[in-house]
Amino acid sequence: YFAVCSDEEERECELYIKDENCRNMGCIFQNVSIGIEKAYFLVNGSSKDSLIQFYDEYIDLYKIEILTAPLNVTAHCTRDPTGCIITWHPPLTSHVENTKCFQYEISIQNK
């Protein structure tokens, strides 16, 4: 189950990931917005044979978001020693409004 805050109703998993024995082993939630509030996740299970303890956690989704690479990367290099001009657009993200917050590292393998 997933909820953005304690006021919101929990949503059950929309798409379960199953193992080779058709047991639910993971979950995919679609259209999840990443804001500054912690998201609440609850995982529970059932068994005829034994009691399964639930697991729940509040997670800052923006801390675990996997960002895309910068877009429209271009490089213009000249023969003189001034080097190269490299430009790009910031990656798409769901929570950063100020793109000046990003830092980039460039590794030039061969000019």
DAJO-V913760 format. One record per helix or strand of 3 or more residues. SS is the DSSP state (a for helix, b for strand). FROM is the first residue (numbers start at 1). TO is the last residue. Records with the same first field share a line. If there is no record, write none. Layout:
SS->FROM-TO / FROM-TO
This chain:
b->15-18 / 24-28 / 39-43 / 55-59 / 71-77 / 84-89
a->61-64 / 99-101
